[in-house]
């Protein structure tokens, strides 16, 4: 489908496109003020051609996605659109794209900008303060976005922080659009993953843009509001796996000659036993509001001002129920995978644990609100024909936290204390679990009550204030075509805090008679986990009990009132604690300057372009953290010395670093259709917020030879990557191209842990002075610690370290993050996009390989004196995409398959054990079809995860399941009307 437009081309418009780093392609011009006719292809084919133009005309290696038309991105979620790009993979939350990985580097290694401005991000963790810098794409609706560009190579004018990539989200500006744009869209979503939510949820979006006063003033408004009800069901080993070398006695160990186990682990093998098993069932209600207003004023041909405001809010309510059991390391019987005989990793197939205690029926319910605000001003001025100057300022914030006193996450444990043993079959994709009860009993609501509770309060706020001055000087002297230059200032302030109100009444609270039986509702396991065959197995418990969160909360409150107890900061009502016990504030001030010389040799058989740039950046860090303060060390028992806390207070540390980041980009036009590129650059990513925190904490239990402590290190250097890229591109037809490339990244300054000795808090040690020496002299050198303590207590009363008495300061072994590692990754990228003439059919195939020189060693248990946690690169995995589409006669259809191979997700599992967590290979099929009933009216249908794919995480072996998750397919039906 094609349409005709007229527009007036002026120098300031070209300047804006140039400064944004994106060229719109060559446009013939015979007179600066002449009216030009442009044929614009819209629809799927048009969006792919525009994205191809960005790739072809950009400096370095750049990929892009362009909206098919105003307000119509290819996918309803930006992350799901981005995964179609070569080398880009995504993480999903509740079945929806959330964060991106580029060329094997995860979300924290990629920077997201909005119209070239660095965007703040506010993340929450369930049981801690967040350390992450990553941006969650679920916060932004796709309707307000005109294009997304991914810069895979470094450039002097780009914001720093992404050694994986810089991802720039572009929104439309009214003076770049038609005289009047007004369209509205409405759709309804059916999410098959939700069991209790509305079967259909609405979404509304609208775009209005106009310009007047002879196209010197423009106004654009975009807005969207959507609701989505979704759900999930999963099996998980929440407490994690306990790893054991074969033949060694340990918690939960199995002797090599234990005949109750088939293929019992032998000496030399590495195996693990589970710390528990559980099944979770959740419902999520998300309400998202996005809005943007853009005002533009171009009173002169050589000046343009743009003022914009962007707002995003995501309101999320979540409820969950879980059934599970903790294991206390009592293996009874079962079977293991067969080892090689020379030592290998073996895993349980069937495992029976004889722990006799409770089955839990957990319930939780909470709400969070994530808000993003951004106000920006952009000025572009051409004081003369060969000089373009631009000033850009924005003030942006992101805030995420609990909606009310339920907190950002919580858990009330319901229990039944009659479990005798538990058997789990790990041979299935989702483990099947059966319980044996005392005296042949079963689940019985009349025996159920509650035990412990945990109400968590996680909060994060991130503010960015940024000012930039950029310029381009068109030289046109010899091979030098232009010189780019600029300076910038950024202040980034991040606060990440956490508190927990926890009750450790795990032995039960009240009696079963205090809880009405109706609070525990029987549910079918097979219906909840219908995507897994094991849910209907005879080895699976056929049902679970969903506990009523509000009912249990009220019952607990009634018991507390009757007993005169205070349970939480809210008295007898369970709630969160607003007094944060972890509170980190990091202020990073960045000053930057850059220049780049652009050279071109056009009058040669193979035209050549060369860009040589350098960026200098200085970063100062002021990090504060709320930590416990200590007054003295008391000697309380034979070998135990306890540091006495005196409250909490902020401690502060500073750090600074500077980086010189060069880039060289070379491309040569082998002929009119073929381009070869080579790029070398340096890029950085800043450490996470935990590593640079300003606080230092100690383990309050001190020994006679000292204690242990941990601290952040604001003086850490950023990760620094030297990037090499070689690529070839062949644009062999209209909208068709083939590209192939090789990339390599040498990354320095990965973070490890180091230790040093320090007299933290200047605490005197009561066993390091003349009083202690006098006691030893009186009792003799053979005296025990208990005897020495008793002697000193008789002499001095309570034994407290005192510098005034001559006691030496206690020495603490402090663990701190340091820059200690290097790593290398490399890989190949291949992509082909082909249009089958005028048939309307087309297709895309791309794949990326990722290889790293540091892999996780599953045979290394990470245990033993002085053994550090293994260092390994996370997120490295191959990926590919296949997309087929049709675009003709008012019909647009697309079928897309995205696949990502296994990758290492984490090096710690659920109990803080040093164990790997792998995400299993995953592929998903999506489709959308639209039909233009009229030129300005279309209907569309979309399907996401059409084949109901499930996700799975596992440990050192595939049988060591960490999580097996079922979400489901999602369908959208909608209309779009343009006035």
N, C-alpha and C positions, 0 to 999 in steps of 0.2 A: 504494500500500500504506500502511495506517495502523496505528498501535498506540496503546494507552492507557497513560498513566503517571500516577502521583501524585507530587506533590512538595510540600515545605513551603517556602513563600516567606518569607524574612526580610529585614530591612533590609540586612544585610551582603552578601547575595547581590546585591541591587540595586546596592549601592555598588560592588562589584567590577566589575559590568558597566558602570556609569557611568564609573569610573576607567579602564577599559580602552578607553573611547571607543566602545563598541558597545552598542546597546540591543537587547534581545531581543524588542521589540514589546510592545504593551499587554496586560496581563493583569488581568482584573477581580478585585477583592478586597473582600470584605465584612468580613473579620476577619483580623488579621495572622497568626493561628495556624491559620486554617482550612485544611483540605485541599482543594486545587483539582484539578480534572480538566482535563488539557490534551490536545488532540488534536494529535499530532505526525505530520506527513507525512514519510516517509523515501523513500529512493531518489533518482533523478535529479530528479524534481519537487520533492521536499522540499528538496534542496540548493539548487535554484534559488530557491525561495521564501524560504529563510533568507537567501541572499545578497541578494535583492531587499529584504528587510526592513532589512538593514544599510544599503543604499544609501538607502532612503527615510528612515530614522530618524536618520542620521548628520548631524553638523555638517559643512558644506562638501561637497566633491565626493569621494565615497568609493565604490570598487567592491570587491567581495569574491567569493571562491569558498568554498563551504562543502562539507565532506565529505558524501557521500550518506548515510553512516552511520558509526559509529565505526570507524576503520581503513580507510575507503574513500574516498579522494580521487578526483576524476574521471579523473586521469591518474596514471601510475606515477612521473612526474617533476614536481616542483613548477613548474619553469619552463614545462613544456609545458601545465600547467593555467593558469598565469598568462597565456599568450599568447591565451587565449580572451577575456580582458578587453579592453574597449574602450581603445585607445591603448597597448596593451602589445605589444611585439615581443621576440623572443628571439634570442640567439646560440646556435649549436649546436657542440658538440665531440664528435667521433666519433658523429654522428647523434643526440645526446641534448641536450636543453635544458640550457644552462649559465648564462647571464647574461641579464638583462632590460634592455630599453630602454623608457622610458615617455615618451610624447609627444615622441619624438625625442631625448631625453637618454639617453645610454648608461649602461652599468653603473656607472661611477665617479660618476655624478651621482644615484644612488639609494641610499638607506640601508635596510638590512635589519635588522629587530628580531625578537627571539623573545620573545613575551609582553611586548612593550613595551621590551625591553632591547636595546641596540645590540650587534650581533654582530660579532666580529672575523672577518677574512678573511685567508687566506694563499695567495698566488698565486705561480706560478713562471713564469719566462721561459726560453726555450731558450738564449739567448746573452747574458743580462744579468740584473742584479738587477731584480726586479719593482718598478714604480712604482705599481701599481694598488691601489685600495681596494675593488674590487668583490667581492661575495660570489658564490660558485659554488653554485648550487642543486643540482648533482649530488651534493653532499656529504650532503644530507638525503633520507631516504626519505619518501615521501608518506604512508605508513601511520600515522605517529605524529602527523599534523597534522589538526586539526579544522577549521581555516579559515585563509584568507589574506586580509588586507585591504590595499588599496592606497589611501593617502591622497594625493590629487593636489593638494590645496590645503594651505597651511600652517596649523598650529595651534600655539598657545602651549605646549601640554603634550607635543608630540611631540619626539623626538630630532631634532637638527639634522644637516645634512650632505647632504640630498637635495633639490636644486632640481627634480629630475624627479618624485620621489615618496618617500614612506616606506612600505616594505612590511613589514607586521607578520605574522609567522607565529604562529598560536595553537595551543596544544596543550590537550587536554582535561584538566580537573581532576576528581578523583574525587567531590567533594561536589556537583558540578554534574551528575553522571551518575546512572544507575539504581543500585539496591542492589548489583547484581552484573553486571559486564560481563566476559565471557570469550570471546574469539574467536581463532581461529588461521586463518592463510591459508598456502597453498602454491601456488607456480606455477613453471612452467618457461618459459624464454625461448629462442626460436630466432631468431638474428640472421643474416640472409642476407648481411651484409657481411663476415663472417669466412670466410676460406678455409682456415685451419688449426686454428681453435679448436674446442671442443666444439660439436656441433650443438644440444645442449640444455644449458642452465645453470639451476641452481636458485635459488629465493628462498623464504625462510620468514619469516613475521611473526606476532606474537602480541600481544594486548592483554589485560591483566587489571586490573580496577578493582573495588573494593569499598568499602563504608563500614559502620561499625558504631558501637557505643556510642551508640545513638539518633541516628545520622547526625552525630556530632560528630568522628569520625575517618575519614579516607579514605586509601586507598592505591591508587596506579595504577602499573602497569609496562607499558611498551611496548618491543618489541624487533623488529629485523628484520635479516636477513643475506641478502645476495644476491651472486651471481656473474654476470658478463656477459662474454662473449667477442665482440668486435666487430672490424671492420677498415675500412680505407679504401684507395682507389686514386685517384691524382690525377696530373695534369700540372701543372707549375708553371714559372714563370720566376723561380726563386729568386734569382738575382743581380740581378734587376730590369731595367728598360728605361732606355736612355740617350737622353735627349731632345735634339733638335738643331733649331735654326731652319734652314729651307730656304735653300740657297745659301751657307751658312757652312761652311768647312772645320773639321772637328773629328774626334775619335775616332769611327770608324765611319761617317763622313758619306758621302753619296751625291750626286754632282754632278747638277745639274738636267738636264744633257745626256747622262747616262749611259744609253746605249741598251740596256744589259743589263737595265735595270729598266723594266717597263711602268708608265706613270704615275709616273715618278721624281718625288720631292718637288721642288717649285719654290720659288723665292725668295718669301718671305712665308708659306710653309706651315710648320707645326710637325709634326715627325715623330719617331719613336723607333726605335732598333734594339735587339734583345734582347742582353743580356750572356750569355745561355746558355739552355738548355732542359733540363728534367728530368722524370722520372716516378718517383713514390714509391708504395710499397706497404707498408702497415703492418698490424700486428695488435696489439690491445689486450686485456688481461685485467684487468678491474676487479672488486675484491672490496670490498663496502661493508657496514659494520656500524653500525647506529644503535641507541641504547638511551636510555630516559628513565625515571626514577623520580620520582614526585611523592607527597609526604606532606602531608596537610592535617589541621588540628586546629581545631575551632570549639567550644571549651568553653562559650562564651556566645553568645547571639543577636547580640551586638554586637561580636564579635571573631572573627577567622579568621587563622590562620597557615598559610603554604604554603612548604614546602621542596622544591626540585626539583634534579635533576641530569640533564644532557643530555650524551650522548657520541656522537660521530660519527667514523668512521674510513673513509678510502678508500685502499685499497692498489691501485696501478696498475702493471702491467708492460707494457712496450711494446717491440716489435721492428719494425724497418723495413728495407727494401731500396730502393735507388734507382739508376736509371740516368740519366746525363745527360752534358752537355758544356758547357764554358765557351767563349764566343766572345771573340775578341780584336779585334773591330772590323774584320773583313776581309769586307765585303760583296762578293759576286760577281755575283749575278743575282737576279731575282725580279719581283714586282709589288706595287703599292701601291693602296690605295683611291683613287678619283678625287677630286681637290680641286675646290673651287668656282671657282678661277681668281682669287679675290680674297684668297687666304690662308685656309687652314683646317687643321684637324688631320687628317693622313692617316696611315694605318697599313699595315703590310705585310700582304699576303695570302699570298704565297709569298716566302720569304727564304732565300737560300743564303749561308752564311758559310764562307769559305775557311780558317779556322783549322785548321792541321794539328798536332794534338797527341794528347791522350788522350780516350778514353771512360771515364767513371767508373762503378763499380759499388759504391756506398756501402752500408754496413751499420751498424746501430746497435741497441743493446739496453740498456735501463735500467729502473729501478724507482723509484717515489716513494711516499711515505706522507703523507697529509694527515689530521691529527687535530684535532678540535674538542672542547673541554671547557667546560662551563658549570655553575656552582653558584650557586643563587639563593635568596634568602629574601624573602618578601613578607608583610607584616603589615597587616591592615585592621581599623580600630577605629572604632566609633560611640560616642564618649563621651556624646553626646546625640542625639536624634532628628534634629536639623537640621544635624549636623556629622559628616562622614566624614573620617578621617585614614588615610593609607596610607604605609607605608615599604617601599622595595624596594631590595635590595642584590644585586649579582651580581659574580662574578669569572669571567671567560671568557677562553679562549685558543684560538688556532688556530696550528698549526705544520705546515709543509710542506717536505719536503726529500728528498734522495736516500736510498735504502734501504741502499746499500753503495758500494763503491769504483768502481762503474761510473758513478756520478754521476747527475744529474737529466736528462742528455741527453748523447749522444756520437755520434761518427761515425768510422768507419774507411773510408778511401777505397781501393777496389780500382780498378785502372787497366789499360788496354791502349793502348799508345802506337803506334797505326797509323792514326789518323783523318786523312783528307785534307780532307774538307769535310762540312758538315751542311746539309740542306735541311728547312725547317719550313713546313708549310702551316697558316697561321693562319685560314683560311677556315672551319674546322670549329669546333664548340663546344669540342672538345678538340683541340689541335693535333696534326697527324700529322707525325712526324719520321722521316727516313731518313738513313743515314750512308753516305758513300763512303770506302772504305779504300784505303790505298796498295797499288798493284799488284794491285787486285782482290781483296784479302784480305777476310775477314769476322771476326766474333767468334770467338775461339779461346782457350779456357781455358789452353792451353799458353803463351800470350803474356801472361797476366794476372799481376799482382803488386799490391802495395799502395804507396801514397804517403804523404800526410800523415794525421794523426789529430788529433782534438779531443775531449777529455773535459771536460764542463762540470759545475760544481757550483753550483747555485742553491738558495738557502735563504731562507725567510721565516718569521718568528714575530710574531704580533700578540696582545697582551694588553690586555684592557679590564677595568678595575675601576670600577664605577659604583654610586652611592648616590643615591636620590631620596626626597624627602618631598613627598607630594601631599595636598591637602585640598579638600573641597567643603563650602561653607556654604550651606544652603538658606535663602534670605532670605524669599521669598514676601511681599514688600512692594512693592505697586504692580506695575510691569512687571518689576522685578528678581526673577527666579526663583532664581538661585543665583550664587555667586562661587566660581570655581576658583582655586587658588593652589598654588605649589610651589617648591622649590629643588632643585638637583641638583649633583652633583660627579662628574666622569668623568676618569679618567686612562687614556689610550690610548698604549701603547708598541709601536712597530713596528720590527722589525729586518729588513732586506733585504740579502742578501749574495750575492756571486758570485765564483767563481774558475774558471780554465780551465787545463788542462794540454794544451798544443798542440805538435805536432811539424810543422815546416814542410818536411818532406821530400817536397815535391810533385813532384819529378823522379823519384820512385821509391825504394823501400827494398828492398835486396837485388836478386835477379833472379827471373824467372819460375820458375826451377828450384827456388827456395826454397819455393814454394807448390804444394801438391798440386792437380791439376786438379779434384778432386772438391769443392774449396771453392767452386766457381762452378757453380751449377745453373741450367740453361736453363729458362725459364718462358714461357708463352704470353701475349703482350700482349693478344690478343683476349679471353681468358678473364678476365684480371685487370681489364679495363676494359670489361666487357660491356654497360654502360649507355650507352656512347658509340659511335655509328656509325663514327667515324673509326678506331677500334681495329682494324677489319677492312678498312680502306682499303688499296689497293695502295701508297699513299704512306707507310704506317706500317711502321716496323721490326716484324716479326712476333713478335719475342721479345726478352726481356731476360735478364740473368743475376743471380740472387739469390746474393749472397755470404754465406758462413758467418761470422758475427761471432766466435764463439768460436774457430773454426779459424784465422781470420786473426790474431786476437789472440795465439794460441799460436805461430803461425809467426813473427810479428814478435818475440815474446819469444825464440824460439830463435835468430834471427839476432843479436839484441842480446847474448845470452849468448856466442855464438861470437865476437863482435867486442869483447866486454868493455865494452859501452856501458850507460849508464844512461838510460832513456827517460822516466821519470816519478818521482814521489815513491815509487812502489812498486818502484823498481829497473828490472828488465827487463820487468816486467809493466805494461801500460798501465792507468792509473787516474787518478782525479781528484786535484786538489790541495785539501787541507783548509785551506790558508792563504788566506783570502779576500783578494783584491786590491780588491774593492769591498765595503764594509761600511757600511751606513747605519743609523743609529739615530735615530728621531724620537719624542720623548715630548711628547704634547699633553695639557695639563691644561685642562679646561673647567669653569667655574663658571657656573651658570645659575639664574635666578629668573624666575618668570612669574606672571601673574595674568590672569584672564578673567572678565568680567561677562556673564552670560547673562540676556537679557531675553525676555519673551514677552507678547504681547497675545492672549489667548485669546477674550475675550468681544467679538469684533468679527466682522463678516461674513466676513472673510478673515483667519484667525489668522496672526500674524506672530511669528517668532523672530529674535532678533538676538544675536550673540555678538561681543563686542569684547575682544580680548586683546592682550597684549604680552609678549614674552620677551626678556630681556636675557641675553647670554652673553659671557663673557670667556674667551679662549683664550690660553694661554701655550705657546710651543714651545721645546724644547731639542733641537737637532739636532746630531748628531755624524756624522762620516764619516771613514773610513780613506782617507788620500790620501798620495801620495809626498811626501817632504820633500827639500829641496835645500840644498846647502852653498854652491856657488859656480857662476859661469859661466866656462867655459874657451873661449878662442878657438882652434879646432882647424883651420880652413881658411878660405880667402879671405873668404867671406861667411857662414860658419856658426859660430855661437856655441852651445855646448851647456851646459845646466844639468845639473850633476852631482847625481844622486840620492844621498841618504844613508840611505835606508830609507823606511819608511812610519810614519805616526803618525796619531792621531785629531785632527782639528780640530773646533772646536765653535762654533756660532753660536746666537743666541737670536732669537726673534721674539714678537710679541704682537699681538692685535687684539681688538676688542670689537664686538658687533653688537646693535642694537635691532631686534627683529623683530615688527612689529605684524601683527595679523590681524583682519579684519572679515568675518563670515559672516552673511548675511541670507537668510532663506527665508520665503515666504508661501504659505499653502495657498489656492490660487485657488478650490478647492472640496474635497470630500472625497477626490477622486482625483488632483488636480493640484497640483504643487508647482513654484514658480519659485525659483531660487537666484541669489545674487550673492555673490562672494567676492573680497576683495583681501587679499594677504598678502605678506610678504617671507620668503624662505628662502635658505639658503646651502649651498654645497658647498665642501669644503676642497681645497686644491691637492694634486696627487699627490706621492708621496714623493721623486721625483727633484728636483722643483722646490724643495722645502724642505730638501734635504740640507744638512748643515753644512759640507761639504768644498769646498775650492777646488783646482783642478788647473791646471797650466800645460802648454803645449806645450814640451817640453824643447829643441826647436830654436828658438833665438832669433836675431833679425836685428840688424843694426847700429842700427836705430831702435827696437828693443824686441821684445816677444814678445806672445803671445796666451795667454789663460787663460779658464777658465770656473768658475762657482761656483753653488751653490744660494742660495736666498733664503728663509730661514725667516720673514722679516718680510712675506712676501706676504699680501695680503688674500684672503679666500675669495671665490669666485664668489658674487655676490649677485643674486638674482632677485626682481623685483617681479611678482607673479602676479595676473592678472585672470581671473575665471571668471564666465560667465553660463550658466545651464542651465535647462531645462524638463523636467519628468518627469510622465508621465501613467500612473497605475496603474489601468488601465481594466478589469481583471478579475482573478480569482484566479490569482496566479502570472504575470500578464501586465502588461507595461508598455512604454512608449515614452519614450525620453529623447533630447534634443538639446542640444548645448552648444557654446559658443565659448570658447576660452582664448587668452590672450596672456601671454608672458613677456618682460620686458625684463631682460637679464642684463648686469651690469657685472663688471669685474675679470677678464675672460678674460686669459690669460697669454701674453705675447710675450717677445721678447729685447731687452735694451738693453745698451749698452756704456759703459764708463768706464775711465779710466786709473788704475792703481794700481801701487805698487812692491811687488809680491807677493814674499813671503819675504825682502824686504830684500837682494836679490842685487845686488852691485856689478857694473857692466858694464865689461869690460876696454877697451872703445873709447870710454869716456866720462870720461877723466881726464887728468892731466898727463903720464903716460907716453905715451899715444896722441898727445897734442898735440906732445910733444917729437919723436916719430917723424915726424909730418907736417912739422914745422918743418925736420927734418934732410933729409927726402927731397923736400920740395916738395909743393905742393898738387895736382900732377898724379899723384902716386904712387897706384898701385892698392892695393886692400885686401890682395892677396897680398904686395906689396912691403912694406907697412907691417907686416904680421904677421911676415914673415921678419926684418925689422929688430928688432922687439920680442923675438922668440924669441932672436936673437943676443945681445940685451942682458940679457934677464931669464930665459931658459929658457922653460918652459911659461908661457903667458900666461893668467893667472887674474885675474878681477876682484877688487879688494881695496879696501875702504873705507879701510883704513889707508894705502894709497898715494894716496888722494884720488879714487878712481873714484866717479862718481855711481851711484846705484841705477838699475837697469834698470826701464824703464817697460813695463808690460804692459797691453794692451787686454783688459779682462775682459768676457766676455759673461755676463749674469745674467738670470734670468727676472724679469719685472716685470708688474705689472697694467697692461695697455695697451689692452685691447679691450672693446668693447661689442657686443652682438648682440641681435636680437629674433626671436622665433618666435611663430607663432600658428597656429591651426587649428580645425577643427570636429570634433566627435564626435557620432555618432548610433548609437543602439542600440534594437532592438526585441526583446522576448521575449514569445512568445505560446504559450499553452496552448489546444489545440483541445478545449475542454470536457472531458468525461469520456472522450474517445476514447483517451487515453493518449499522443496525439501532441503534439509541441510543437517549437518552433524558436527559434533565436536568429540575428539578423543584426546585426552592428555594423561600423562603419568609422570611421577617423580620418584626417584630413588634417593634414599638418605642413608649414609654410612657414617658411623662414628668410630673413633679409635679407643673409646672407653666403654666397654660393655659391662653389664652386671654379671658377677660370677655367682651363680646359684649354689655352687659348692662351698662358698665361703660363708660361714655362719655368723661372722662379725663378732664372735664371742671370744673372750680371753682378756687377760690383763693387758691394758694399753692398746687394744685393738680399736682403730677408728672406724667410723661408719664408712662403708664403701662409697666411693665417688663414682657416679655414672651419669651419663647424659640422659635426661628424660625426654620423652616425646618423639624419639627418632623412629620413623616408620615410613615405608613406601605408601604411595596412594595413587589412585587413578579415578578418572571420571569419563563417563560415556553419556553424551547428550544427543538425542535425535529430535528434530523439530520440523514443523510445517507452518508456513506463513504465506497464505495466498487467499484471495477471494473472501476476505473478511474473517477467515478462520486462522487462529494461531494455536498451535499445540506443541507441547514440549514434554518429553519423557527423559528423565535424568537419573543415572545411577552413579552413586558416589561410594568409594571403597577406601578403607584405610587398614593397613596391616597391623599386627600386634605391636604394642609399644610399651615401654617401661613408664609407668604412671607415677610411681613414688618409690622411695627406698625405706619407708616406714609403714607398717600396717596398723591395724586398729588399736593395738595395745601399746604403741610406741616401740614395738620390737623392730630391730634392724632387719627387716625382711622386705623383699621386693613386692611390688604390686604391679602386675601387667594388665593392660587392657587388651582383650581379645580382638582379633580382626573383625571389622564391622562394615557392612554394606547396606545401603538404603536406596530404595526406589521411590522417586517422586514424579508427579505429573501435573500439568495444568493445561487447560483448554479454554479458549475464549472465542466468542463469535460476535462480530459486529452486525447487530440487527440493522442499525443505521450507521452513517458515518460518525455520529456522535453518541451512539448508545451501544453498549456491549454487555454481554453476560459472560460469566466465567465460572469454572469449577476447578478446584485444586485438590490434589491428594498428596499427603506427606506420609512417608513410611507405609507405602501401600501393602507391603507383604508382612507387616507386623513383626519386623525384626526385633530381636532381643539383644541386650548387651551383657557382657560378662567380664569380670575381673578375677584374676587368680594370682597365686603366689609362686613359689619356686617350682611347682609342677602344676599342670592344668587341673588336676584333681583337688588342689588346695584352693578351693573357691573363696574369693573375697566377697564377691557379689554377683548375682545373676538377676538382671533387672528386666522387667516387662513394662513397656509403655503402651504403644498401640498406634494405630493409624489415625490421621487427622484429615478432615475434609472441610473445604470451604466452598461456599456457593455465593456468588455475588453479582452485582451489577455496577456499571460505571457509566456516568452520563456527563457529557461535555456540552456546555452551553455555547 
